[in-house]
Amino acid sequence: MAFKDLLTCFEKDFKFYFQSNLVYLAMLIYLMLSAGLLLYASDFYLNTTANFYQFFKLQPGILAMVIPVLTMRLWADEYKYNTLEILFTQPINTAAAAIGKFLAVWLVVGIMLLSSVGIWLFVGLFTSTDVSWVLVNYGLTFLMAGSLCAVSAAAAAFCYSAPAAFLSATMLCVLLSVTGFGSWIEEILPDSTRLIKLTQAFDFEQQFDELISGKVSLSSIAYFVIIMATALWTGAAAVEYKRS
Amino acid sequence: MLVAKNIVKFLGGKIILQGLNFCLKKGEIIALLGPNGAGKTTLMRCLACFYTPDGGEITWNGKNLSSERNAFFKVLAYVPETGGLYPDMSVYEYMEFMAKIKHLKPQQFVDNLLYLLKTLDLESVINQPCKTLSKGYKKRVVLAGALLSRPKILILDEPTEGLDPQQKLGLRSFLKQYSHDSIVLISTHIMEEVEASADRVLVMKDGRLVCDTTPEELKKIVPDNNIESSFCTIIGG
């Protein structure tokens, strides 16, 4: 029955995105940032060979700013409209609700990623890109986006209002995805090889870079799955705590 | 039979419910009275399993609520004082969502929906988004959503708040009828409502149950037979 509850919550939140037009706003911001940054901030025209690698490399930073737009109302609206009391006085558990909500955002982000196919076609005018490489990287970007969705949803679970949820989720996602703390440690403490290696192992940007550079390893995939699972558990625990 | 034994609840480090004991039986409309901050909503939330009591136990037909939570949810419905609706959903979508989370079978949903739309006069707004409804309609939609599973225990926090006199009368007669084979617990500030619909009154003050009686007995506490004066005497106002 828990799976059925999860699907019910997923369906409700997925429908909400299209009813409230939030998804179109997020998609617009996403496409503008993706195309704008790819063409004007990544030396796209200076490279002698156009390639789509830069597009994927920019994704953690762009998604870190766009995903909070989608997750900010995830729990805030439940608090605002007092629907949490309705939801949790039904035979449904917090984990099912949290996972259902997360899956709804993740699928919306997946649709958003698909909307960027136009950019790929545009790049294809200048160069020939390996279709299978692009598809694999879209899949890996979707996985990485899942971990940002979970982190952003967890941050939203701690907040009672949508603006607070947006700000905290953006801060958390940006800190996680684009700061590259592995390279910071390398600059501050260049001699601490062990520490550098250790921090690089936890570096979001580096893990994603390795994946899209073709070094797909189980540990990198596990890294994103672990972030996702931990954030989901934290989000569910936050809702449970607030409820009691 | 719903039995509460020594219920204790802390919120934000403050004790809200201080050892409440009572028993609610089928066929009764019980009015929960008390000044603001007496703990009425907290008690209702504990009975609805939204909060877990920090002490004591609640049993339904001898079964403990904490261990039989999911089974209990099937016989319970709770309507909060405010909100409870998803504004972007239409009334039908809301009812459908409620039926799904209550695990109702499709036929059961259709039958109950038709009955509730007619009884609560919601047929004209079935396709309307919840955000466009008036306060009275919103209250009735939340109530209809709660009643979809025909619960044996109905807990309503300030159910007539914001309703016009005609809607109040309609709701009262509906609850009277509904309470024949169910427990209906309502929290209210309106004494007229207590006199008109309650079979039993529980008065709370500072997280304690200070009176458990009938409206008729409550009135007799003061010489002028006035329920409001009796209530004020009990709570020391």
Chai-1 contact restraints between the chains, C-beta under 6 A:
chainA,res_idxA,chainB,res_idxB,connection_type,confidence,min_distance_angstrom,max_distance_angstrom,comment,restraint_id
A,T8,B,K100,contact,1.0,0.0,6.0,A-B,restraint_1
A,T8,B,I101,contact,1.0,0.0,6.0,A-B,restraint_2
A,K12,B,F97,contact,1.0,0.0,6.0,A-B,restraint_3
A,Q19,B,D88,contact,1.0,0.0,6.0,A-B,restraint_4
A,S20,B,D88,contact,1.0,0.0,6.0,A-B,restraint_5
A,Y81,B,G83,contact,1.0,0.0,6.0,A-B,restraint_6
A,N82,B,P80,contact,1.0,0.0,6.0,A-B,restraint_7
A,N82,B,T82,contact,1.0,0.0,6.0,A-B,restraint_8
A,N82,B,G83,contact,1.0,0.0,6.0,A-B,restraint_9
A,N82,B,G84,contact,1.0,0.0,6.0,A-B,restraint_10
A,E85,B,F50,contact,1.0,0.0,6.0,A-B,restraint_11
A,E85,B,P80,contact,1.0,0.0,6.0,A-B,restraint_12
A,I86,B,G84,contact,1.0,0.0,6.0,A-B,restraint_13
A,F88,B,F50,contact,1.0,0.0,6.0,A-B,restraint_14
A,T89,B,A48,contact,1.0,0.0,6.0,A-B,restraint_15
A,T89,B,F50,contact,1.0,0.0,6.0,A-B,restraint_16
A,T89,B,Y78,contact,1.0,0.0,6.0,A-B,restraint_17
A,Q90,B,F73,contact,1.0,0.0,6.0,A-B,restraint_18
A,Q90,B,I101,contact,1.0,0.0,6.0,A-B,restraint_19
A,Q90,B,K102,contact,1.0,0.0,6.0,A-B,restraint_20
A,P91,B,N70,contact,1.0,0.0,6.0,A-B,restraint_21
A,P91,B,F73,contact,1.0,0.0,6.0,A-B,restraint_22
A,I92,B,I101,contact,1.0,0.0,6.0,A-B,restraint_23
